[in-house]
Amino acid sequence: MIRTAVPQDVPAIHRMVRELAEYEKALDEVHATEEQLREALFGERPAAFAHIAEGDDGEPVGFALWFLHFSTWRGVHGIYLEDLYVRPERRGGGHGKALLTELARICVERGYERLEWSVLDWNTPSIDFYRSLGARPQDEWTVYRLTDEALTALGSQDVRAQEGTA
């Protein structure tokens, strides 16, 4: 039911990324191409990893895309789950739980001490599902993000001129 993604899965992963973005009312924010996903997952220096949930017919019905992060407090890596998605018509069949179980297994096997992800605050079906597995929200943290013009503006500043200001 769950397997490591292979390069031939990239078109299906890309389609499901777009389906997820549509569900999250953010399809216009998806700029990733199949080629970018292929490079990130299977290029010379992969920066991300993916697992596929298959239906009985062998067709991809869901995926988990993740990458390693590092906890300075724990001193070890963990997994950050960027996207978890199961096609709506296949939900309730255990695919989402199986994908999370596989990532938890990888954490335990490799000595990673965290499996983390974000969920939109209005996505109560997912929140209820995650809580049923024992996951707890990190309410004391607020996610910040730099993108587009703000990222470019900050990244274009001369760091030497900023010394002593932070």
N, CA, C and O of each residue as an XYZ file, in Angstrom:
664
protein
N       0.814     -1.185      0.000
C       0.000      0.000      0.000
C       0.867      1.263      0.000
O       0.528      2.232     -0.679
N       1.980      1.274      0.748
C       2.875      2.428      0.817
C       4.223      2.021      0.257
O       4.761      0.966      0.595
N       4.768      2.880     -0.613
C       6.085      2.617     -1.175
C       6.822      3.929     -1.385
O       6.207      4.994     -1.444
N       8.134      3.846     -1.497
C       8.953      5.010     -1.816
C       8.653      5.438     -3.247
O       8.535      4.601     -4.142
N       8.532      6.733     -3.456
C       8.264      7.250     -4.797
C       9.444      6.975     -5.719
O      10.594      6.913     -5.284
N       9.136      6.811     -6.995
C      10.131      6.632     -8.051
C       9.918      7.743     -9.082
O       8.861      8.372     -9.093
N      10.904      7.993     -9.947
C      10.770      9.085    -10.916
C       9.484      9.038    -11.747
O       8.952     10.086    -12.111
N       8.988      7.858    -12.047
C       7.764      7.739    -12.839
C       6.538      8.267    -12.098
O       5.493      8.479    -12.714
N       6.649      8.484    -10.778
C       5.534      8.997     -9.981
C       5.398     10.515    -10.046
O       4.391     11.060     -9.594
N       6.387     11.205    -10.598
C       6.383     12.668    -10.569
C       5.115     13.267    -11.179
O       4.549     14.177    -10.572
N       4.634     12.814    -12.340
C       3.398     13.406    -12.862
C       2.207     13.236    -11.905
O       1.407     14.158    -11.750
N       2.088     12.086    -11.277
C       0.990     11.857    -10.332
C       1.160     12.727     -9.093
O       0.182     13.278     -8.588
N       2.381     12.858     -8.601
C       2.629     13.715     -7.442
C       2.271     15.157     -7.791
O       1.625     15.851     -7.006
N       2.687     15.595     -8.955
C       2.395     16.972     -9.383
C       0.885     17.208     -9.463
O       0.392     18.246     -9.021
N       0.163     16.253    -10.022
C      -1.303     16.378    -10.090
C      -1.907     16.475     -8.697
O      -2.793     17.294     -8.452
N      -1.422     15.632     -7.784
C      -1.977     15.639     -6.428
C      -1.586     16.899     -5.658
O      -2.357     17.363     -4.818
N      -0.404     17.463     -5.926
C      -0.028     18.742     -5.322
C      -1.037     19.803     -5.745
O      -1.479     20.612     -4.928
N      -1.392     19.795     -7.003
C      -2.370     20.767     -7.504
C      -3.758     20.518     -6.912
O      -4.477     21.469     -6.605
N      -4.138     19.257     -6.749
C      -5.416     18.932     -6.118
C      -5.444     19.419     -4.671
O      -6.444     19.972     -4.213
N      -4.340     19.210     -3.958
C      -4.240     19.677     -2.573
C      -4.359     21.196     -2.517
O      -5.090     21.734     -1.685
N      -3.653     21.877     -3.389
C      -3.706     23.340     -3.407
C      -5.115     23.832     -3.725
O      -5.564     24.834     -3.168
N      -5.797     23.147     -4.596
C      -7.175     23.519     -4.912
C      -8.060     23.344     -3.671
O      -8.879     24.210     -3.364
N      -7.895     22.224     -2.963
C      -8.641     21.980     -1.730
C      -8.371     23.080     -0.707
O      -9.276     23.510      0.008
N      -7.114     23.533     -0.643
C      -6.721     24.560      0.315
C      -6.997     25.974     -0.202
O      -6.586     26.959      0.411
N      -7.691     26.060     -1.324
C      -8.070     27.349     -1.915
C      -6.847     28.194     -2.259
O      -6.850     29.408     -2.052
N      -5.806     27.557     -2.781
C      -4.563     28.264     -3.086
C      -3.928     27.770     -4.386
O      -2.707     27.824     -4.534
N      -4.728     27.300     -5.312
C      -4.183     26.756     -6.562
C      -3.334     27.789     -7.290
O      -2.343     27.431     -7.927
N      -3.704     29.064     -7.207
C      -2.948     30.117     -7.895
C      -1.539     30.287     -7.333
O      -0.704     30.943     -7.957
N      -1.263     29.707     -6.164
C       0.061     29.812     -5.561
C       1.008     28.696     -5.996
O       2.194     28.736     -5.668
N       0.507     27.710     -6.722
C       1.355     26.593     -7.161
C       2.126     27.011     -8.409
O       1.543     27.257     -9.465
N       3.425     27.083     -8.266
C       4.308     27.416     -9.380
C       5.207     26.237     -9.750
O       5.845     26.249    -10.803
N       5.260     25.228     -8.897
C       6.156     24.090     -9.104
C       5.797     23.348    -10.383
O       4.625     23.126    -10.688
N       6.824     22.975    -11.115
C       6.651     22.176    -12.328
C       7.031     20.732    -12.034
O       7.645     20.433    -11.010
N       6.663     19.859    -12.930
C       7.085     18.460    -12.792
C       8.600     18.370    -12.770
O       9.161     17.598    -11.992
N       9.262     19.136    -13.600
C      10.724     19.079    -13.656
C      11.346     19.532    -12.337
O      12.339     18.952    -11.898
N      10.784     20.549    -11.703
C      11.299     20.981    -10.407
C      11.114     19.893     -9.351
O      12.007     19.646     -8.540
N       9.965     19.254     -9.369
C       9.742     18.149     -8.430
C      10.708     17.003     -8.703
O      11.269     16.424     -7.773
N      10.899     16.678     -9.967
C      11.821     15.597    -10.336
C      13.228     15.899     -9.820
O      13.893     15.020     -9.272
N      13.678     17.134     -9.996
C      15.015     17.524     -9.541
C      15.109     17.473     -8.018
O      16.098     16.977     -7.479
N      14.093     17.979     -7.320
C      14.119     17.992     -5.849
C      14.104     16.587     -5.272
O      14.755     16.318     -4.263
N      13.359     15.688     -5.915
C      13.204     14.326     -5.394
C      14.257     13.344     -5.897
O      14.659     12.433     -5.173
N      14.707     13.532     -7.147
C      15.554     12.511     -7.772
C      16.788     13.066     -8.458
O      17.482     12.338     -9.168
N      17.072     14.348     -8.258
C      18.234     14.962     -8.882
C      19.533     14.481     -8.260
O      19.556     13.541     -7.466
N      20.607     15.147     -8.638
C      21.941     14.782     -8.154
C      22.049     14.887     -6.632
O      22.722     14.078     -5.993
N      21.386     15.883     -6.064
C      21.397     16.080     -4.604
C      19.964     16.253     -4.122
O      19.523     17.380     -3.900
N      19.230     15.157     -3.957
C      17.827     15.276     -3.545
C      17.686     16.041     -2.233
O      18.429     15.810     -1.278
N      16.718     16.954     -2.207
C      16.471     17.751     -1.014
C      15.155     17.368     -0.357
O      14.859     17.802      0.757
N      14.373     16.561     -1.043
C      13.071     16.143     -0.534
C      12.864     14.675     -0.881
O      13.561     14.113     -1.726
N      11.896     14.071     -0.210
C      11.620     12.659     -0.387
C      10.113     12.482     -0.450
O       9.362     13.331      0.030
N       9.673     11.388     -1.038
C       8.230     11.171     -1.143
C       7.909      9.696     -1.020
O       8.695      8.821     -1.383
N       6.724      9.461     -0.494
C       6.150      8.118     -0.434
C       4.782      8.172     -1.100
O       4.089      9.189     -1.067
N       4.421      7.066     -1.694
C       3.171      6.956     -2.442
C       2.263      5.951     -1.743
O       2.702      4.885     -1.313
N       0.987      6.317     -1.640
C      -0.044      5.367     -1.210
C      -0.712      4.861     -2.482
O      -1.164      5.648     -3.313
N      -0.768      3.561     -2.621
C      -1.380      2.952     -3.804
C      -2.718      2.330     -3.453
O      -2.923      1.808     -2.357
N      -3.622      2.403     -4.420
C      -4.875      1.687     -4.299
C      -4.683      0.229     -4.664
O      -3.582     -0.183     -5.030
N      -5.737     -0.548     -4.569
C      -5.661     -1.971     -4.901
C      -5.243     -2.205     -6.342
O      -4.686     -3.252     -6.671
N      -5.511     -1.236     -7.197
C      -5.160     -1.354     -8.613
C      -3.730     -0.904     -8.905
O      -3.303     -0.920    -10.059
N      -2.986     -0.501     -7.870
C      -1.606     -0.063     -8.044
C      -1.467      1.398     -8.424
O      -0.351      1.891     -8.585
N      -2.578      2.096     -8.568
C      -2.536      3.514     -8.930
C      -2.297      4.379     -7.689
O      -2.833      4.084     -6.620
N      -1.494      5.450     -7.821
C      -1.282      6.358     -6.698
C      -2.586      7.040     -6.286
O      -3.287      7.619     -7.117
N      -2.901      6.964     -4.992
C      -4.106      7.614     -4.465
C      -3.755      8.660     -3.418
O      -4.632      9.382     -2.943
N      -2.479      8.746     -3.054
C      -2.041      9.715     -2.071
C      -0.528      9.770     -2.030
O       0.161      8.923     -2.600
N      -0.026     10.785     -1.343
C       1.419     10.907     -1.213
C       1.777     11.681      0.046
O       0.967     12.422      0.601
N       3.003     11.486      0.472
C       3.617     12.280      1.540
C       4.937     12.782      0.981
O       5.762     11.993      0.519
N       5.136     14.088      1.021
C       6.389     14.686      0.568
C       7.035     15.331      1.779
O       6.397     16.118      2.478
N       8.304     15.005      2.037
C       8.942     15.410      3.276
C      10.410     15.722      3.070
O      10.991     15.413      2.029
N      10.999     16.340      4.082
C      12.436     16.613      4.063
C      12.950     16.571      5.498
O      12.175     16.596      6.453
N      14.261     16.507      5.627
C      14.878     16.489      6.953
C      15.014     17.905      7.487
O      15.288     18.845      6.742
N      14.819     18.037      8.780
C      15.165     19.268      9.477
C      16.015     18.862     10.676
O      16.204     17.674     10.935
N      16.516     19.828     11.389
C      17.412     19.545     12.506
C      16.968     20.325     13.728
O      16.661     21.513     13.635
N      16.935     19.660     14.870
C      16.597     20.311     16.131
C      17.882     20.583     16.903
O      18.580     19.657     17.316
N      18.180     21.853     17.091
C      19.357     22.182     17.899
C      19.140     21.800     19.353
O      20.107     21.531     20.066
N      17.894     21.769     19.808
C      17.607     21.405     21.190
C      17.754     19.915     21.418
O      18.218     19.494     22.478
N      17.373     19.124     20.457
C      17.472     17.669     20.605
C      18.785     17.123     20.060
O      19.233     16.046     20.454
N      19.399     17.878     19.148
C      20.684     17.463     18.595
C      20.584     16.404     17.516
O      21.588     15.777     17.175
N      19.398     16.190     16.972
C      19.211     15.174     15.935
C      18.244     15.698     14.870
O      17.531     16.683     15.062
N      18.258     14.994     13.749
C      17.321     15.308     12.676
C      15.899     14.909     13.054
O      15.665     14.167     14.008
N      14.982     15.418     12.285
C      13.590     15.023     12.319
C      13.059     15.106     10.907
O      13.772     15.503      9.986
N      11.816     14.735     10.742
C      11.156     14.828      9.450
C      10.143     15.958      9.504
O       9.346     16.057     10.437
N      10.192     16.811      8.484
C       9.146     17.803      8.305
C       8.305     17.350      7.120
O       8.797     17.225      5.998
N       7.054     17.111      7.386
C       6.112     16.674      6.361
C       5.553     17.902      5.663
O       4.747     18.635      6.237
N       5.974     18.126      4.440
C       5.520     19.298      3.688
C       4.091     19.123      3.208
O       3.266     20.025      3.357
N       3.796     17.972      2.637
C       2.449     17.707      2.135
C       2.051     16.271      2.409
O       2.829     15.341      2.196
N       0.830     16.105      2.883
C       0.189     14.794      2.999
C      -1.148     14.933      2.298
O      -1.936     15.823      2.619
N      -1.402     14.059      1.346
C      -2.637     14.174      0.576
C      -3.122     12.799      0.172
O      -2.353     11.950     -0.278
N      -4.412     12.605      0.345
C      -5.098     11.415     -0.163
C      -6.285     11.935     -0.968
O      -7.036     12.792     -0.502
N      -6.440     11.417     -2.159
C      -7.548     11.861     -3.009
C      -8.874     11.675     -2.266
O      -9.077     10.665     -1.593
N      -9.784     12.664     -2.393
C     -11.029     12.650     -1.609
C     -11.814     11.350     -1.704
O     -12.343     10.873     -0.701
N     -11.896     10.777     -2.886
C     -12.684      9.553     -3.047
C     -12.025      8.335     -2.396
O     -12.653      7.282     -2.290
N     -10.761      8.465     -1.956
C     -10.044      7.352     -1.324
C      -9.822      7.573      0.165
O      -9.221      6.729      0.830
N     -10.293      8.687      0.696
C     -10.120      8.965      2.126
C     -10.964      7.999      2.950
O     -12.016      7.532      2.514
N     -10.474      7.717      4.143
C     -11.170      6.792      5.029
C     -10.728      5.350      4.832
O     -11.197      4.455      5.535
N      -9.835      5.120      3.888
C      -9.362      3.766      3.613
C      -8.048      3.416      4.289
O      -7.499      2.339      4.056
N      -7.535      4.317      5.128
C      -6.305      4.034      5.868
C      -5.036      4.504      5.188
O      -3.946      4.299      5.721
N      -5.147      5.136      4.016
C      -3.943      5.559      3.295
C      -3.177      6.658      4.029
O      -1.951      6.601      4.123
N      -3.893      7.658      4.550
C      -3.228      8.735      5.278
C      -2.506      8.222      6.511
O      -1.364      8.596      6.778
N      -3.180      7.368      7.256
C      -2.553      6.795      8.447
C      -1.347      5.945      8.065
O      -0.329      5.966      8.757
N      -1.454      5.204      6.981
C      -0.333      4.366      6.544
C       0.869      5.223      6.139
O       2.009      4.866      6.434
N       0.622      6.350      5.465
C       1.718      7.243      5.100
C       2.387      7.808      6.347
O       3.616      7.826      6.427
N       1.611      8.267      7.316
C       2.188      8.796      8.549
C       2.900      7.711      9.350
O       3.935      7.965      9.966
N       2.352      6.520      9.339
C       2.994      5.397     10.024
C       4.361      5.115      9.421
O       5.317      4.851     10.150
N       4.463      5.168      8.103
C       5.747      4.933      7.438
C       6.757      6.006      7.819
O       7.920      5.693      8.073
N       6.336      7.254      7.864
C       7.262      8.322      8.256
C       7.673      8.181      9.717
O       8.834      8.414     10.056
N       6.744      7.806     10.582
C       7.081      7.565     11.988
C       8.064      6.402     12.101
O       8.993      6.446     12.908
N       7.858      5.359     11.290
C       8.785      4.219     11.295
C      10.187      4.656     10.904
O      11.166      4.230     11.516
N      10.288      5.514      9.877
C      11.588      6.031      9.448
C      12.233      6.817     10.579
O      13.430      6.672     10.827
N      11.460      7.643     11.266
C      11.994      8.406     12.398
C      12.565      7.471     13.465
O      13.696      7.648     13.916
N      11.790      6.499     13.852
C      12.222      5.569     14.900
C      13.468      4.799     14.453
O      14.434      4.680     15.206
N      13.439      4.289     13.244
C      14.555      3.498     12.709
C      15.851      4.301     12.649
O      16.924      3.760     12.916
N      15.763      5.586     12.302
C      16.956      6.416     12.109
C      17.329      7.247     13.334
O      18.325      7.970     13.306
N      16.554      7.157     14.395
C      16.851      7.917     15.598
C      16.413      9.377     15.524
O      16.874     10.205     16.310
N      15.537      9.690     14.597
C      14.978     11.051     14.527
C      13.961     11.195     15.659
O      13.261     10.238     15.991
N      13.881     12.364     16.239
C      13.020     12.536     17.406
C      11.783     13.382     17.166
O      11.011     13.614     18.096
N      11.574     13.852     15.935
C      10.385     14.653     15.648
C       9.839     14.337     14.262
O      10.586     14.115     13.309
N       8.526     14.323     14.184
C       7.792     14.294     12.918
C       6.822     15.459     13.029
O       5.900     15.435     13.844
N       7.034     16.473     12.209
C       6.253     17.698     12.325
C       5.632     18.071     10.987
O       6.122     17.688      9.925
N       4.539     18.828     11.063
C       3.866     19.346      9.880
C       2.962     20.490     10.301
O       2.741     20.731     11.488
N       2.449     21.185      9.305
C       1.492     22.265      9.543
C       0.153     21.869      8.946
O       0.079     21.082      8.002
N      -0.902     22.431      9.516
C      -2.248     22.198      8.994
C      -3.007     23.514      9.101
O      -2.868     24.249     10.079
N      -3.806     23.799      8.088
C      -4.612     25.017      8.121
C      -5.618     24.953      9.264
O      -6.212     23.905      9.516
N      -5.806     26.064      9.949
C      -6.657     26.054     11.141
C      -8.121     25.754     10.842
O      -8.854     25.378     11.757
N      -8.576     25.903      9.611
C      -9.959     25.600      9.254
C     -10.161     24.151      8.814
O     -11.295     23.721      8.601
N      -9.076     23.401      8.678
C      -9.153     22.032      8.164
C      -9.455     21.047      9.305
O      -8.615     20.227      9.677
N     -10.659     21.149      9.841
C     -11.013     20.337     11.011
C     -10.992     18.832     10.753
O     -10.646     18.090     11.672
N     -11.342     18.328      9.552
C     -11.227     16.875      9.365
C      -9.787     16.383      9.555
O      -9.555     15.346     10.174
N      -8.832     17.136      9.017
C      -7.432     16.741      9.170
C      -6.978     16.905     10.618
O      -6.292     16.036     11.156
N      -7.356     18.004     11.243
C      -6.972     18.229     12.639
C      -7.505     17.105     13.516
O      -6.776     16.586     14.361
N      -8.745     16.725     13.332
C      -9.324     15.623     14.112
C      -8.567     14.323     13.860
O      -8.302     13.563     14.792
N      -8.221     14.068     12.596
C      -7.465     12.860     12.239
C      -6.102     12.864     12.936
O      -5.713     11.864     13.538
N      -5.377     13.983     12.859
C      -4.051     14.052     13.472
C      -4.129     13.872     14.988
O      -3.291     13.190     15.578
N      -5.124     14.477     15.613
C      -5.289     14.321     17.064
C      -5.576     12.865     17.425
O      -5.125     12.382     18.464
N      -6.330     12.161     16.565
C      -6.646     10.753     16.846
C      -5.394      9.888     16.854
O      -5.385      8.814     17.456
N      -4.331     10.350     16.188
C      -3.063      9.611     16.158
C      -2.145      9.981     17.321
O      -1.092      9.371     17.506
N      -2.549     10.982     18.100
C      -1.725     11.415     19.226
C      -0.930     12.678     18.942
O      -0.185     13.131     19.811
N      -1.062     13.261     17.759
C      -0.358     14.503     17.435
C      -0.988     15.656     18.205
O      -2.199     15.687     18.423
N      -0.161     16.586     18.607
C      -0.631     17.736     19.362
C      -0.199     19.025     18.677
O       0.924     19.125     18.182
N      -1.093     20.013     18.650
C      -0.731     21.296     18.034
C       0.320     22.027     18.860
O       0.378     21.887     20.081
N       1.129     22.793     18.187
C       2.133     23.622     18.841
C       1.612     25.052     18.854
O       2.138     25.919     18.155
N       0.576     25.295     19.651
C      -0.135     26.568     19.636
C       0.719     27.761     20.029
O       0.395     28.896     19.679
N       1.794     27.521     20.745
C       2.604     28.646     21.197
C       3.523     29.185     20.103
O       4.168     30.215     20.300
N       3.595     28.514     18.963
C       4.447     28.938     17.857
C       3.599     29.552     16.745
O       2.489     29.097     16.468
N       4.133     30.578     16.122
C       3.501     31.182     14.959
C       4.463     31.061     13.794
O       5.635     31.416     13.917
N       3.988     30.569     12.679
C       4.821     30.403     11.485
C       4.953     31.752     10.788
O       3.967     32.466     10.606
N       6.171     32.094     10.404
C       6.443     33.277      9.597
C       7.010     32.826      8.269
O       7.652     31.780      8.175
N       6.767     33.625      7.245
C       7.218     33.241      5.906
C       7.605     34.494      5.125
O       6.901     35.503      5.153
N       8.728     34.409      4.434
C       9.134     35.422      3.467
C       9.012     34.818      2.079
O       9.518     33.723      1.832
N       8.347     35.520      1.170
C       8.245     35.078     -0.222
C       8.272     36.305     -1.126
O       8.207     37.447     -0.671
N       8.368     36.029     -2.401
C       8.201     37.032     -3.446
C       9.022     38.297     -3.177
O      10.224     38.216     -2.923
N       8.377     39.455     -3.232
C       9.088     40.736     -3.127
C       9.791     40.899     -1.784
O      10.914     41.400     -1.735
N       9.151     40.485     -0.702
C       9.763     40.639      0.621
C      11.038     39.811      0.732
O      12.028     40.274      1.300
N      11.025     38.601      0.201
C      12.219     37.749      0.222
C      13.313     38.368     -0.633
O      14.470     38.434     -0.218
N      12.952     38.817     -1.817
C      13.930     39.436     -2.716
C      14.533     40.684     -2.083
O      15.745     40.888     -2.142
N      13.696     41.513     -1.483
C      14.191     42.739     -0.856
C      15.169     42.444      0.264
O      16.231     43.061      0.340
N      14.822     41.507      1.132
C      15.721     41.176      2.237
C      16.990     40.514      1.717
O      18.087     40.833      2.176
N      16.853     39.597      0.768
C      18.007     38.892      0.230
C      18.935     39.758     -0.598
O      20.073     39.371     -0.863
N      18.465     40.914     -1.006
C      19.277     41.823     -1.815
C      20.071     42.809     -0.979
O      20.901     43.543     -1.515
N      19.832     42.838      0.317
C      20.533     43.792      1.178
C      21.978     43.371      1.365
O      22.299     42.183      1.359
N      22.829     44.343      1.528
C      24.245     44.109      1.792
C      24.399     43.808      3.280
O      24.215     44.689      4.119
N      24.738     42.559      3.601
C      24.846     42.124      4.988
C      25.907     42.906      5.739
O      25.737     43.198      6.922
N      26.997     43.248      5.071
C      28.077     43.991      5.754
C      27.577     45.325      6.270
O      28.037     45.796      7.311
N      26.640     45.945      5.560
C      26.106     47.236      5.998
C      25.177     47.057      7.189
O      24.874     48.028      7.882
N      24.720     45.840      7.440
C      23.762     45.575      8.519
C      24.433     45.118      9.804
O      23.760     44.991     10.826
N      25.718     44.870      9.787
C      26.402     44.364     10.987
C      26.145     45.270     12.173
O      26.206     46.494     12.064
N      25.862     44.664     13.286
C      25.634     45.403     14.520
C      24.204     45.899     14.682
O      23.891     46.550     15.680
N      23.314     45.602     13.707
C      21.937     46.073     13.829
C      21.005     44.998     14.324
O      19.863     45.303     14.669
N      21.430     43.771     14.373
C      20.528     42.694     14.796
C      20.795     42.294     16.221
O      20.131     41.401     16.746
